[in-house]
């Protein structure tokens, strides 16, 4: 019996064990099984087919008085199998393995070992102004005063696959052992008043061939109930440059909201990588987002644009290019949703969305509708609900795209909840458009949890 | 492997050993604040029922609440007030009347409305009062929490969500599902009132879900991937997810029956002019610009060696195209680590001297 089979067997044991009654005050168990069968026309002559099955277990064990726990043990892991039908040569997961085990979290949190502090040991994920991260190690969070929170972290960083929160790890590192490093991170959070929050962060990620060191600062100011402003700035200490800044201002009154965001992001790379010697183009972006509720109707719109600051001062002996058009891209979306209600209780929704994206190699426009209707229920939850989506899109050809034209798709899904803690989902999605490319996608999921 | 097996056995045994209610049977939605004990109506209920517009007489409160510092006592019936009834029906709220009446008169919160009914304070009023009195405004003071101190958000028919009026910056607005990164980074503590890290990894570890992308996204993704590649990598790992699909579709340098670079002219991932040589006008799709915009995407399929073939000081064909930007601080790069420099430059010593001469 190979390792893959043993892992599968273990997860079957877990699966059956988790369906047994467990004390929800002490154990939170959530188990998801998802089967996804997909088939698409690649645009390059032939059909591509995949079938994946994914089991995911999340387990929290609480020790101590409910509401005043002393220890929390957390496991979060998944096993996914690529079950075909393509040849093994196409599998890229871990040297072409069919089955992959991911342990996202495995930690013990001690809440009462040190007064006003919590200690977390093991594999964990975290956030700060630099983004999300993950590591194996120890973190200590303490609150010496009610308005001051300090956090320190030390450990070995995980391979990026387990820490893929885009903005934190956009660098082309791989899962090679030599790329693993150690993490030292600190965070100071200040909350002098409800209307003002501030945060400072430091993160160093290093080993003998890997260096990255950054600091961050962020603040949120809420001068009035209808106004909120957030600013964030990150700097690379090794090359002494600003790596990112963001500014978000929001206005909200009654059921209306307008948000304006501006951002600057410079790609980050490890200091030892040759990529840092290239000329990465920072991107500047801005977006406007607005939404409004009018009774049961919700309206929303968003538009955003991005400009890459391509460097024309590189030392290469090239001629100047026609670049301006290709350096900007815009996206916009618009939607209307109508909430259904029965006896004052929300009972579904209907909506229509439009989306347009242009720049960077093409343009597409898509319009789709969505419906979600729970069927009549006699208990506190709806046993069956039906979802559907219909959409059509126009893709304009560009030199880098092989195919352009009109595409359409439809989805019908049924959610069946035989019990508060069990949700079964089945969805079938069909596509048509490119000649001889019509196909369907099947999605089947069973989700179970005991802490409803 | 042994760890996994032991873990599985442990979980199996633990689950068997714990006697507990059936799965999903725990739903602790009780009346808010034990409202059966609230009060006798300040005005006789019959009068209120017949004439709801009658003004509530504040002094009548003293029939039950003789001293504001005393806890509520006596035979109790709920006040006949739609506002109070709404409050009582709202699950998941916990409120300690006994604590509050030590400092606040009844009318402070339950002032009569223009319709003559007892008012129930809005959440904003509670928060304002706490702020004025330098009290904490933690969510779990009023909202029930479950194990681990996380707020209970699923309460029977109701779902607890942050409201736009109270918390505009964390309001789950229209595109919150795809644009919540800044909120999570700058005040993640607020998120953690209701969410555990598991919920983040549900999407950010690419658990299969339907509904994130528009239906036929496979056809449109190149446009959006070029627009905002970091957004893709927020959930998808380029070196596995992207490369896996591209490999299946024949868009990869990996060997296989559909190998990249076939000569039939249809299996080209890169557009024409992508690798035009020096001396030619670079088109917008030239790899120099593509690399500047998103080097991570290049590295999904290519190793540094692919770049070095032309960009190294030892490159053949006399290309030796320098990838460095004009303000490149080679001295700083050498000071940090010469590992990257060695990829192209064999003579580090002379390089160091040149950098010193350039003063950078």
Interface residues (C-beta under 8 A of the other chain):
Chain A: X3 X6 X7 X10 X11 X13 X14 X16 X17 X18 X19 X20 X21 X22 X23 X24 X25 X26 X27 X28 X29 X30 X32 X34 X36 X40 X42 X43 X44 X45 X46 X48 X50 X52 X54 X56 X58 X59 X60 X61 X62 X66 X67 X69 X72 X74 X75 X76 X78 X86 X87 X89 X90 X91 X92 X93 X101 X102 X104 X105 X124 X125 X127 X128 X129 X130 X131 X132 X146 X149 X160 X161 X162 X164 X165 X166 X167 X169 X170 X171 X172 X174 X175 X189 X193 X194 X197 X199 X209 X211 X218 X219 X220 X222 X225 X226 X227 X228 X230 X232 X238 X239 X240 X246 X248 X250 X251 X252 X254 X255 X257 X259 X261 X265 X267 X269 X271 X272 X273 X274 X275 X276 X277 X278 X279 X280 X281 X283 X285 X287 X289 X291 X298 X300 X302 X306 X308 X310 X311 X313 X314 X315 X316 X317 X318 X319 X320 X321 X322 X323 X325 X326 X327 X329 X331 X333 X335 X345 X355 X357 X358 X359 X360 X361 X362 X363 X364 X366 X368 X380 X381 X389 X391 X393 X395 X399 X400 X401 X402 X403 X407 X408 X409 X410 X411 X413 X419 X420 X421 X422 X427 X429 X431 X433 X434 X443 X445 X448 X449 X450 X451 X452
Chain B: X1 X4 X5 X7 X8 X9 X11 X12 X14 X15 X16 X18 X19 X20 X21 X22 X23 X24 X25 X26 X27 X124 X127 X131 X136 X137 X145 X146 X147 X148 X149 X154 X156 X157 X164 X165 X166 X168 X169 X171 X173 X174 X175 X179 X181 X182 X183 X184 X185 X186 X187 X188 X189 X196 X197 X198 X200 X201 X204 X205 X206 X207 X208 X210 X214 X215 X216 X218 X219 X220 X222 X223 X224 X226 X227 X228 X229 X230 X231 X232 X233 X234 X235 X236 X237 X238 X239 X240 X243 X244 X245 X247 X248 X249 X250 X251 X254 X255 X256 X257 X258 X266 X267 X270 X271 X272 X278 X279 X280 X281 X282 X283 X284 X285 X286 X288 X289 X291 X292 X293 X294 X295 X296 X298 X299 X300 X304 X307 X308 X321 X322 X323 X324 X325 X326 X327 X328 X329 X332 X333 X336 X337 X339 X340 X341 X343 X344
